[in-house]
Amino acid sequence: MKRYLLTLTLCLSCLFAIAQPPKYNSFQARNAFYFEAGGQTWATSLNYERRYHLSENARLHWHIGVGQGTYRFAPEPNFVDNFSVPVGLSLSIAAAEHQLEAGLGTTLRMQFDFGSGGNNTSNPVFEGKLKMMGVPHIGYRYAPPTGGLLIRVIYSPIFRYLNHKTTLDHQWRHWFGVSIGWALKNAAVG
């Protein structure tokens, strides 16, 4: 009888051990908002991020934002970067709040010229340009498992690969970004 009870107890304890939720369920923050200076838009942006927890040590993030970029690769008289839309996908690796993050993104930049039409200053001209930039990044992310303060410091070189005439533009610039935001606390994540 003792053997039977011991065997039954061992079997039941194995079932309870299997039924335990995975440790990465402690990561309860799926949505985040953050402000970024530099980074994907060159100047500033406000971003929304959605997280997917792949395992105990890996999380996938996608983000989209709106921003304003005032820096240019080469001077373009009268042109102002009025609006940028950064979109990206990244992976962060670590079991705790200190993580390594790497990813790829693209930014659509809309530039507008409010200058005058050549030598005739009495007829102002409105001209617009669309440009796209490729922006890989790698860096450090601080994100507690249950939400709260979010900090990112990234190296994000910018490659402008399409200009308003849909031709390839081989310009590469080293760039950095700093983000600060807030991850919203959710119920259990699976």
Z-matrix of the N, CA and C atoms (Angstrom, degrees):
N
C 1 1.453
C 2 1.530 1 111.15
N 3 1.350 2 115.81 1 -39.26
C 4 1.452 3 119.25 2 179.06
C 5 1.523 4 110.95 3 -63.35
N 6 1.332 5 116.40 4 -39.94
C 7 1.466 6 119.59 5 178.04
C 8 1.515 7 110.67 6 -62.69
N 9 1.309 8 117.51 7 -41.46
C 10 1.460 9 121.82 8 179.97
C 11 1.529 10 110.41 9 -62.15
N 12 1.335 11 117.51 10 -46.45
C 13 1.465 12 120.95 11 179.24
C 14 1.528 13 111.46 12 -65.63
N 15 1.326 14 116.85 13 -38.63
C 16 1.455 15 120.01 14 178.94
C 17 1.529 16 110.81 15 -65.89
N 18 1.318 17 117.32 16 -42.96
C 19 1.470 18 121.86 17 178.27
C 20 1.521 19 110.19 18 -63.96
N 21 1.319 20 117.86 19 -44.66
C 22 1.462 21 121.96 20 178.80
C 23 1.535 22 110.97 21 -62.50
N 24 1.310 23 117.20 22 -41.90
C 25 1.467 24 121.16 23 179.04
C 26 1.524 25 110.98 24 -63.84
N 27 1.317 26 118.07 25 -43.34
C 28 1.462 27 121.55 26 178.73
C 29 1.529 28 111.20 27 -63.69
N 30 1.323 29 117.18 28 -42.96
C 31 1.468 30 120.75 29 178.73
C 32 1.523 31 111.44 30 -63.66
N 33 1.316 32 117.10 31 -44.97
C 34 1.460 33 120.34 32 179.61
C 35 1.524 34 111.59 33 -65.78
N 36 1.328 35 117.32 34 -37.21
C 37 1.463 36 118.97 35 178.80
C 38 1.527 37 110.91 36 -66.29
N 39 1.335 38 117.77 37 -33.46
C 40 1.469 39 120.35 38 175.74
C 41 1.527 40 110.65 39 -65.97
N 42 1.325 41 117.15 40 -39.22
C 43 1.460 42 120.13 41 178.60
C 44 1.521 43 111.02 42 -63.94
N 45 1.324 44 116.53 43 -41.20
C 46 1.461 45 119.20 44 178.60
C 47 1.527 46 111.09 45 -66.78
N 48 1.321 47 117.63 46 -35.67
C 49 1.464 48 120.60 47 178.75
C 50 1.523 49 110.68 48 -66.08
N 51 1.324 50 118.16 49 -38.30
C 52 1.462 51 121.89 50 178.26
C 53 1.521 52 110.62 51 -70.15
N 54 1.314 53 117.38 52 -33.72
C 55 1.463 54 120.88 53 -176.81
C 56 1.519 55 113.55 54 -76.00
N 57 1.330 56 117.73 55 -7.03
C 58 1.457 57 119.38 56 179.22
C 59 1.523 58 110.03 57 -65.60
N 60 1.307 59 117.38 58 138.37
C 61 1.456 60 118.77 59 177.84
C 62 1.527 61 110.51 60 -67.52
N 63 1.338 62 117.70 61 150.83
C 64 1.453 63 119.18 62 179.81
C 65 1.529 64 111.11 63 -62.26
N 66 1.312 65 114.54 64 153.10
C 67 1.453 66 120.10 65 -175.78
C 68 1.527 67 112.16 66 -62.54
N 69 1.350 68 118.05 67 -30.91
C 70 1.456 69 119.73 68 -177.38
C 71 1.518 70 112.83 69 -70.85
N 72 1.328 71 118.01 70 -3.73
C 73 1.465 72 119.98 71 173.06
C 74 1.525 73 111.22 72 -64.23
N 75 1.331 74 116.21 73 -15.83
C 76 1.460 75 118.15 74 177.94
C 77 1.531 76 111.03 75 -67.54
N 78 1.346 77 117.73 76 -18.08
C 79 1.461 78 120.77 77 175.04
C 80 1.525 79 107.87 78 -79.39
N 81 1.307 80 116.39 79 98.80
C 82 1.457 81 121.56 80 -173.22
C 83 1.521 82 113.22 81 -103.46
N 84 1.301 83 118.63 82 0.56
C 85 1.467 84 120.40 83 -177.00
C 86 1.527 85 109.53 84 -101.43
N 87 1.314 86 116.41 85 112.90
C 88 1.468 87 120.66 86 179.56
C 89 1.518 88 112.96 87 -102.82
N 90 1.309 89 118.45 88 -27.86
C 91 1.460 90 122.30 89 -175.96
C 92 1.515 91 110.11 90 -114.86
N 93 1.328 92 115.69 91 141.02
C 94 1.461 93 119.74 92 178.98
C 95 1.525 94 109.63 93 -145.94
N 96 1.314 95 114.98 94 151.50
C 97 1.463 96 122.71 95 172.54
C 98 1.517 97 106.62 96 -123.65
N 99 1.332 98 117.13 97 137.10
C 100 1.454 99 119.00 98 177.89
C 101 1.520 100 111.51 99 -148.16
N 102 1.325 101 114.05 100 152.39
C 103 1.460 102 123.70 101 175.73
C 104 1.516 103 106.81 102 -99.45
N 105 1.328 104 117.00 103 133.32
C 106 1.457 105 120.77 104 -178.87
C 107 1.522 106 110.28 105 -122.61
N 108 1.310 107 116.02 106 131.99
C 109 1.467 108 122.52 107 173.22
C 110 1.517 109 106.92 108 -108.16
N 111 1.327 110 116.11 109 127.96
C 112 1.460 111 120.12 110 -173.64
C 113 1.518 112 108.25 111 77.79
N 114 1.302 113 116.95 112 -141.70
C 115 1.453 114 120.98 113 176.14
C 116 1.512 115 113.30 114 67.43
N 117 1.299 116 116.16 115 -134.57
C 118 1.455 117 122.10 116 -169.11
C 119 1.527 118 114.57 117 -72.27
N 120 1.319 119 119.36 118 -23.79
C 121 1.466 120 120.03 119 -177.99
C 122 1.513 121 113.64 120 -107.69
N 123 1.307 122 119.92 121 4.47
C 124 1.458 123 126.29 122 -178.04
C 125 1.507 124 112.99 123 76.32
N 126 1.307 125 119.61 124 -41.22
C 127 1.465 126 119.94 125 -176.13
C 128 1.520 127 109.93 126 -111.91
N 129 1.326 128 119.02 127 -91.07
C 130 1.463 129 122.29 128 -178.71
C 131 1.518 130 110.47 129 -137.03
N 132 1.336 131 115.23 130 153.14
C 133 1.463 132 120.27 131 176.22
C 134 1.520 133 110.14 132 -155.51
N 135 1.316 134 115.53 133 156.22
C 136 1.455 135 123.54 134 173.54
C 137 1.524 136 106.06 135 -114.86
N 138 1.347 137 117.34 136 126.61
C 139 1.459 138 122.03 137 -170.16
C 140 1.521 139 112.47 138 -126.60
N 141 1.331 140 114.45 139 148.45
C 142 1.462 141 122.65 140 170.09
C 143 1.518 142 106.86 141 -109.80
N 144 1.338 143 116.53 142 138.63
C 145 1.461 144 121.31 143 -179.56
C 146 1.519 145 110.36 144 -129.49
N 147 1.314 146 115.89 145 139.76
C 148 1.469 147 122.31 146 175.53
C 149 1.524 148 107.30 147 -119.28
N 150 1.331 149 116.42 148 132.59
C 151 1.466 150 121.97 149 -177.08
C 152 1.517 151 110.99 150 -111.24
N 153 1.318 152 114.83 151 143.39
C 154 1.460 153 122.49 152 173.87
C 155 1.524 154 107.15 153 -125.41
N 156 1.302 155 117.07 154 123.89
C 157 1.453 156 122.32 155 -176.03
C 158 1.526 157 108.45 156 -89.58
N 159 1.331 158 116.55 157 109.01
C 160 1.457 159 122.19 158 -176.03
C 161 1.520 160 112.48 159 -83.04
N 162 1.320 161 116.41 160 -37.70
C 163 1.461 162 121.11 161 179.49
C 164 1.523 163 107.95 162 -159.40
N 165 1.303 164 115.13 163 -172.04
C 166 1.466 165 119.74 164 -179.61
C 167 1.528 166 111.35 165 -61.74
N 168 1.326 167 116.90 166 -32.31
C 169 1.457 168 120.94 167 -174.81
C 170 1.525 169 115.12 168 -112.01
N 171 1.316 170 119.77 169 0.12
C 172 1.467 171 120.70 170 -174.40
C 173 1.520 172 111.75 171 -134.40
N 174 1.316 173 113.91 172 135.55
C 175 1.456 174 121.13 173 176.15
C 176 1.526 175 109.41 174 -133.05
N 177 1.323 176 116.40 175 140.39
C 178 1.449 177 123.24 176 176.78
C 179 1.524 178 107.84 177 -103.52
N 180 1.328 179 117.59 178 135.49
C 181 1.456 180 122.32 179 -178.43
C 182 1.524 181 108.89 180 -126.97
N 183 1.307 182 117.68 181 137.83
C 184 1.473 183 120.06 182 165.68
C 185 1.513 184 106.98 183 -123.50
N 186 1.313 185 115.98 184 149.31
C 187 1.459 186 119.60 185 -178.85
C 188 1.526 187 110.76 186 -142.42
N 189 1.309 188 114.16 187 156.01
C 190 1.460 189 122.59 188 174.40
C 191 1.518 190 106.80 189 -143.70
N 192 1.311 191 116.21 190 147.15
C 193 1.452 192 118.51 191 -177.63
C 194 1.513 193 112.82 192 -152.68
N 195 1.302 194 114.76 193 -179.91
C 196 1.461 195 122.88 194 172.67
C 197 1.519 196 106.41 195 -129.89
N 198 1.317 197 114.56 196 141.54
C 199 1.445 198 117.13 197 -177.05
C 200 1.506 199 112.90 198 -153.30
N 201 1.295 200 112.83 199 178.99
C 202 1.451 201 122.28 200 179.48
C 203 1.511 202 105.84 201 -131.13
N 204 1.327 203 117.68 202 128.38
C 205 1.452 204 120.81 203 179.87
C 206 1.512 205 110.30 204 -125.03
N 207 1.318 206 117.68 205 127.31
C 208 1.458 207 119.84 206 -176.17
C 209 1.515 208 112.93 207 -113.73
N 210 1.335 209 118.25 208 -1.53
C 211 1.455 210 119.91 209 -178.48
C 212 1.518 211 110.26 210 -97.75
N 213 1.333 212 116.18 211 150.32
C 214 1.462 213 120.90 212 -178.00
C 215 1.525 214 109.33 213 -130.42
N 216 1.337 215 115.49 214 157.13
C 217 1.465 216 119.66 215 175.15
C 218 1.524 217 110.44 216 -69.55
N 219 1.316 218 117.25 217 -42.30
C 220 1.469 219 122.14 218 178.62
C 221 1.514 220 107.41 219 -136.31
N 222 1.320 221 117.62 220 147.74
C 223 1.469 222 119.80 221 -178.88
C 224 1.524 223 111.49 222 -59.30
N 225 1.285 224 116.81 223 131.68
C 226 1.454 225 123.41 224 175.69
C 227 1.521 226 106.23 225 -127.73
N 228 1.331 227 118.25 226 101.47
C 229 1.464 228 120.73 227 -174.41
C 230 1.518 229 112.23 228 -55.03
N 231 1.300 230 115.50 229 137.85
C 232 1.467 231 124.90 230 175.39
C 233 1.519 232 115.04 231 72.57
N 234 1.336 233 119.59 232 -8.95
C 235 1.463 234 119.67 233 -177.99
C 236 1.525 235 110.28 234 -86.60
N 237 1.301 236 116.20 235 137.66
C 238 1.453 237 122.88 236 179.79
C 239 1.525 238 108.02 237 -127.14
N 240 1.340 239 117.46 238 130.41
C 241 1.466 240 121.17 239 175.20
C 242 1.517 241 107.81 240 -78.95
N 243 1.305 242 116.35 241 101.90
C 244 1.453 243 119.72 242 -175.24
C 245 1.519 244 113.10 243 -87.03
N 246 1.325 245 118.16 244 -29.38
C 247 1.450 246 119.56 245 -168.45
C 248 1.519 247 110.20 246 -153.21
N 249 1.326 248 117.40 247 137.79
C 250 1.465 249 122.84 248 176.66
C 251 1.521 250 109.20 249 -135.01
N 252 1.320 251 115.90 250 147.69
C 253 1.463 252 122.07 251 176.53
C 254 1.533 253 108.23 252 -127.52
N 255 1.334 254 118.07 253 99.93
C 256 1.457 255 120.83 254 177.00
C 257 1.530 256 111.30 255 -86.32
N 258 1.326 257 116.02 256 138.46
C 259 1.469 258 123.16 257 176.74
C 260 1.525 259 106.44 258 -135.59
N 261 1.330 260 117.62 259 136.34
C 262 1.454 261 118.92 260 -178.98
C 263 1.511 262 114.24 261 -157.14
N 264 1.318 263 114.59 262 166.20
C 265 1.454 264 123.71 263 178.82
C 266 1.525 265 106.82 264 -135.83
N 267 1.341 266 117.16 265 132.50
C 268 1.459 267 119.79 266 -179.44
C 269 1.524 268 110.86 267 -144.13
N 270 1.309 269 113.93 268 165.30
C 271 1.459 270 122.66 269 179.31
C 272 1.515 271 107.47 270 -126.11
N 273 1.334 272 117.12 271 131.77
C 274 1.464 273 119.98 272 175.02
C 275 1.520 274 108.48 273 -116.33
N 276 1.323 275 114.64 274 142.73
C 277 1.461 276 120.80 275 -174.84
C 278 1.513 277 109.57 276 -128.47
N 279 1.319 278 116.59 277 123.73
C 280 1.468 279 126.57 278 172.70
C 281 1.515 280 108.04 279 160.16
N 282 1.309 281 116.84 280 153.07
C 283 1.461 282 121.28 281 -179.34
C 284 1.520 283 111.97 282 -88.10
N 285 1.302 284 118.11 283 -14.32
C 286 1.464 285 121.44 284 -176.75
C 287 1.519 286 109.92 285 -117.01
N 288 1.326 287 115.96 286 -164.90
C 289 1.462 288 119.96 287 -175.77
C 290 1.525 289 113.55 288 -76.36
N 291 1.318 290 119.61 289 -18.86
C 292 1.470 291 123.06 290 177.47
C 293 1.522 292 107.80 291 -90.68
N 294 1.347 293 117.10 292 115.91
C 295 1.458 294 120.53 293 -170.13
C 296 1.522 295 111.60 294 -132.34
N 297 1.327 296 115.04 295 154.31
C 298 1.450 297 122.83 296 170.69
C 299 1.523 298 106.69 297 -95.96
N 300 1.331 299 117.35 298 130.84
C 301 1.461 300 121.46 299 -177.71
C 302 1.523 301 109.47 300 -123.96
N 303 1.336 302 116.45 301 138.34
C 304 1.466 303 122.21 302 175.64
C 305 1.522 304 107.84 303 -144.72
N 306 1.331 305 116.21 304 146.12
C 307 1.453 306 118.18 305 -179.33
C 308 1.512 307 113.58 306 -172.34
N 309 1.327 308 114.44 307 -177.41
C 310 1.457 309 124.04 308 179.50
C 311 1.516 310 109.26 309 -127.69
N 312 1.318 311 115.63 310 148.38
C 313 1.456 312 119.23 311 177.67
C 314 1.514 313 111.13 312 -154.26
N 315 1.304 314 115.03 313 172.09
C 316 1.451 315 122.04 314 174.11
C 317 1.522 316 108.38 315 -140.22
N 318 1.304 317 115.66 316 151.34
C 319 1.464 318 121.04 317 179.35
C 320 1.518 319 109.03 318 -130.35
N 321 1.304 320 115.86 319 127.08
C 322 1.453 321 122.24 320 174.00
C 323 1.521 322 107.07 321 -93.24
N 324 1.323 323 116.68 322 120.84
C 325 1.462 324 121.67 323 -179.58
C 326 1.523 325 109.18 324 -111.04
N 327 1.311 326 116.95 325 134.20
C 328 1.449 327 122.66 326 176.51
C 329 1.524 328 108.53 327 -113.72
N 330 1.340 329 116.41 328 120.16
C 331 1.455 330 121.58 329 -179.58
C 332 1.521 331 109.04 330 -111.70
N 333 1.313 332 115.23 331 145.68
C 334 1.465 333 120.35 332 179.89
C 335 1.520 334 109.97 333 -130.50
N 336 1.329 335 116.55 334 139.88
C 337 1.459 336 122.90 335 177.46
C 338 1.518 337 108.07 336 -107.12
N 339 1.317 338 115.72 337 118.31
C 340 1.461 339 120.37 338 178.57
C 341 1.523 340 110.83 339 -106.90
N 342 1.349 341 116.07 340 21.73
C 343 1.457 342 120.65 341 -177.97
C 344 1.516 343 112.27 342 -79.01
N 345 1.307 344 114.62 343 -169.40
C 346 1.456 345 119.81 344 -179.07
C 347 1.514 346 109.91 345 -98.48
N 348 1.291 347 116.97 346 158.86
C 349 1.458 348 122.95 347 -178.83
C 350 1.514 349 111.72 348 -78.77
N 351 1.314 350 117.79 349 89.50
C 352 1.458 351 122.25 350 177.70
C 353 1.515 352 112.23 351 64.29
N 354 1.328 353 116.40 352 -132.40
C 355 1.463 354 121.44 353 -178.54
C 356 1.521 355 112.51 354 -83.20
N 357 1.313 356 117.42 355 -12.73
C 358 1.465 357 121.11 356 -177.08
C 359 1.526 358 108.86 357 -88.56
N 360 1.320 359 117.46 358 95.34
C 361 1.464 360 121.48 359 -175.24
C 362 1.521 361 113.11 360 -77.50
N 363 1.332 362 116.99 361 -8.58
C 364 1.462 363 118.52 362 -179.47
C 365 1.524 364 112.39 363 -81.91
N 366 1.331 365 118.33 364 -14.13
C 367 1.472 366 122.32 365 179.71
C 368 1.523 367 109.80 366 -116.31
N 369 1.337 368 119.15 367 91.96
C 370 1.466 369 119.57 368 178.24
C 371 1.526 370 110.62 369 -66.77
N 372 1.328 371 115.04 370 147.13
C 373 1.466 372 121.65 371 -176.39
C 374 1.522 373 108.56 372 -116.29
N 375 1.329 374 116.24 373 138.29
C 376 1.463 375 121.08 374 172.57
C 377 1.519 376 106.66 375 -109.86
N 378 1.320 377 115.93 376 121.40
C 379 1.454 378 120.68 377 178.29
C 380 1.517 379 107.71 378 -132.26
N 381 1.305 380 116.80 379 138.94
C 382 1.456 381 120.46 380 -179.83
C 383 1.509 382 111.87 381 -120.80
N 384 1.348 383 116.54 382 152.73
C 385 1.457 384 123.30 383 176.80
C 386 1.524 385 108.30 384 -133.15
N 387 1.309 386 115.82 385 144.01
C 388 1.464 387 121.63 386 171.60
C 389 1.515 388 108.16 387 -113.72
N 390 1.315 389 117.16 388 132.99
C 391 1.457 390 121.69 389 177.49
C 392 1.520 391 108.61 390 -134.42
N 393 1.325 392 115.17 391 146.41
C 394 1.458 393 120.34 392 176.30
C 395 1.519 394 108.15 393 -119.88
N 396 1.321 395 115.24 394 144.65
C 397 1.456 396 121.09 395 179.93
C 398 1.531 397 109.02 396 -128.55
N 399 1.312 398 115.94 397 139.01
C 400 1.457 399 121.62 398 171.38
C 401 1.515 400 108.59 399 -91.02
N 402 1.327 401 116.89 400 133.51
C 403 1.465 402 120.21 401 -175.17
C 404 1.534 403 110.12 402 -136.79
N 405 1.343 404 118.44 403 90.73
C 406 1.464 405 119.25 404 169.59
C 407 1.525 406 108.72 405 -75.46
N 408 1.309 407 117.30 406 159.67
C 409 1.467 408 118.76 407 177.09
C 410 1.520 409 111.05 408 -151.82
N 411 1.324 410 114.27 409 155.90
C 412 1.463 411 122.04 410 173.95
C 413 1.526 412 106.67 411 -148.31
N 414 1.323 413 116.44 412 142.47
C 415 1.456 414 118.03 413 -178.74
C 416 1.508 415 114.37 414 176.82
N 417 1.310 416 113.67 415 -163.14
C 418 1.464 417 123.45 416 -176.34
C 419 1.522 418 109.45 417 -105.69
N 420 1.335 419 115.58 418 139.90
C 421 1.467 420 121.92 419 177.34
C 422 1.522 421 108.38 420 -130.52
N 423 1.328 422 115.58 421 131.82
C 424 1.463 423 121.68 422 171.42
C 425 1.520 424 106.40 423 -110.04
N 426 1.326 425 116.59 424 115.22
C 427 1.461 426 121.55 425 -178.87
C 428 1.526 427 108.89 426 -148.04
N 429 1.339 428 119.04 427 102.43
C 430 1.458 429 121.02 428 177.99
C 431 1.532 430 111.47 429 -60.57
N 432 1.323 431 118.44 430 146.45
C 433 1.461 432 122.24 431 -176.69
C 434 1.527 433 114.37 432 -58.36
N 435 1.309 434 117.73 433 -33.07
C 436 1.467 435 119.48 434 -174.88
C 437 1.519 436 112.92 435 -97.33
N 438 1.319 437 117.96 436 10.11
C 439 1.458 438 120.84 437 178.46
C 440 1.508 439 111.38 438 99.84
N 441 1.311 440 115.28 439 -178.70
C 442 1.450 441 120.74 440 -178.31
C 443 1.514 442 111.00 441 110.41
N 444 1.312 443 116.21 442 -146.72
C 445 1.455 444 123.14 443 -174.53
C 446 1.529 445 111.26 444 -59.67
N 447 1.329 446 115.94 445 134.48
C 448 1.469 447 123.34 446 177.38
C 449 1.524 448 107.27 447 -124.31
N 450 1.335 449 116.50 448 126.93
C 451 1.464 450 121.76 449 178.46
C 452 1.524 451 107.64 450 -131.64
N 453 1.338 452 115.37 451 134.93
C 454 1.465 453 121.35 452 175.73
C 455 1.524 454 109.05 453 -131.83
N 456 1.330 455 116.22 454 138.69
C 457 1.459 456 122.74 455 172.09
C 458 1.526 457 105.08 456 -130.96
N 459 1.345 458 116.36 457 115.97
C 460 1.466 459 119.69 458 -171.79
C 461 1.522 460 111.69 459 -130.51
N 462 1.326 461 114.28 460 152.34
C 463 1.455 462 122.61 461 166.84
C 464 1.518 463 105.19 462 -98.48
N 465 1.330 464 117.16 463 122.67
C 466 1.463 465 120.52 464 -173.69
C 467 1.528 466 110.92 465 -137.30
N 468 1.343 467 117.75 466 80.64
C 469 1.459 468 119.45 467 178.45
C 470 1.527 469 109.68 468 -62.89
N 471 1.324 470 115.84 469 141.96
C 472 1.464 471 120.83 470 -175.24
C 473 1.516 472 109.45 471 -109.77
N 474 1.322 473 116.22 472 129.25
C 475 1.454 474 122.83 473 177.65
C 476 1.516 475 107.76 474 -118.45
N 477 1.318 476 116.51 475 110.06
C 478 1.462 477 119.73 476 179.04
C 479 1.520 478 106.82 477 -82.99
N 480 1.324 479 117.66 478 112.96
C 481 1.460 480 119.99 479 -172.65
C 482 1.512 481 115.16 480 -113.02
N 483 1.308 482 119.16 481 -5.48
C 484 1.452 483 119.72 482 178.47
C 485 1.510 484 108.47 483 -147.35
N 486 1.319 485 118.02 484 125.76
C 487 1.455 486 118.99 485 177.26
C 488 1.524 487 110.17 486 -108.66
N 489 1.302 488 116.47 487 -172.04
C 490 1.460 489 121.02 488 -172.65
C 491 1.524 490 113.16 489 -65.84
N 492 1.336 491 118.79 490 -16.13
C 493 1.466 492 121.43 491 178.65
C 494 1.521 493 111.30 492 -99.14
N 495 1.326 494 117.28 493 12.56
C 496 1.469 495 125.52 494 -178.32
C 497 1.527 496 112.13 495 53.58
N 498 1.322 497 117.15 496 40.30
C 499 1.459 498 121.30 497 174.06
C 500 1.520 499 108.59 498 -113.24
N 501 1.311 500 115.18 499 155.90
C 502 1.460 501 119.83 500 -178.84
C 503 1.516 502 109.83 501 -73.48
N 504 1.290 503 116.39 502 135.64
C 505 1.453 504 123.49 503 -176.83
C 506 1.525 505 107.07 504 -121.64
N 507 1.300 506 118.39 505 107.06
C 508 1.461 507 121.98 506 -173.83
C 509 1.515 508 111.33 507 -87.66
N 510 1.305 509 117.56 508 70.15
C 511 1.461 510 121.14 509 178.44
C 512 1.528 511 109.12 510 -124.09
N 513 1.310 512 116.12 511 129.87
C 514 1.461 513 124.01 512 -176.25
C 515 1.515 514 108.46 513 -128.12
N 516 1.320 515 117.64 514 132.12
C 517 1.460 516 121.44 515 178.54
C 518 1.528 517 109.97 516 -134.09
N 519 1.319 518 115.18 517 138.70
C 520 1.464 519 120.46 518 173.62
C 521 1.526 520 107.77 519 -74.09
N 522 1.339 521 116.37 520 139.59
C 523 1.451 522 119.77 521 -177.83
C 524 1.521 523 109.03 522 -153.12
N 525 1.321 524 116.35 523 157.83
C 526 1.462 525 122.46 524 179.56
C 527 1.516 526 109.37 525 -131.85
N 528 1.320 527 115.96 526 159.81
C 529 1.452 528 120.16 527 177.37
C 530 1.518 529 111.38 528 -143.22
N 531 1.317 530 115.33 529 149.44
C 532 1.463 531 122.39 530 176.12
C 533 1.524 532 107.28 531 -129.10
N 534 1.322 533 116.36 532 129.46
C 535 1.470 534 121.46 533 -179.08
C 536 1.513 535 109.98 534 -123.77
N 537 1.314 536 115.05 535 145.13
C 538 1.461 537 121.16 536 173.29
C 539 1.520 538 107.43 537 -140.08
N 540 1.325 539 115.88 538 134.91
C 541 1.455 540 119.27 539 -177.33
C 542 1.510 541 112.61 540 -164.45
N 543 1.328 542 114.57 541 -159.61
C 544 1.451 543 121.21 542 -175.63
C 545 1.520 544 110.07 543 -139.47
N 546 1.328 545 116.08 544 128.72
C 547 1.458 546 122.33 545 175.38
C 548 1.523 547 108.51 546 -95.00
N 549 1.315 548 116.61 547 129.42
C 550 1.472 549 121.57 548 -176.90
C 551 1.517 550 110.32 549 -81.78
N 552 1.317 551 115.83 550 137.87
C 553 1.460 552 120.98 551 -179.44
C 554 1.524 553 109.82 552 -81.06
N 555 1.323 554 115.71 553 132.22
C 556 1.470 555 122.38 554 178.32
C 557 1.517 556 109.46 555 -116.72
N 558 1.311 557 113.87 556 179.45
C 559 1.467 558 119.79 557 171.04
C 560 1.525 559 107.52 558 -74.51
N 561 1.301 560 117.59 559 -169.24
C 562 1.459 561 121.98 560 -176.58
C 563 1.519 562 111.28 561 -56.42
N 564 1.319 563 116.05 562 144.85
C 565 1.452 564 123.33 563 -178.85
C 566 1.516 565 107.71 564 -112.29
N 567 1.306 566 117.26 565 139.19
C 568 1.462 567 119.39 566 179.58
C 569 1.470 568 113.54 567 -126.50
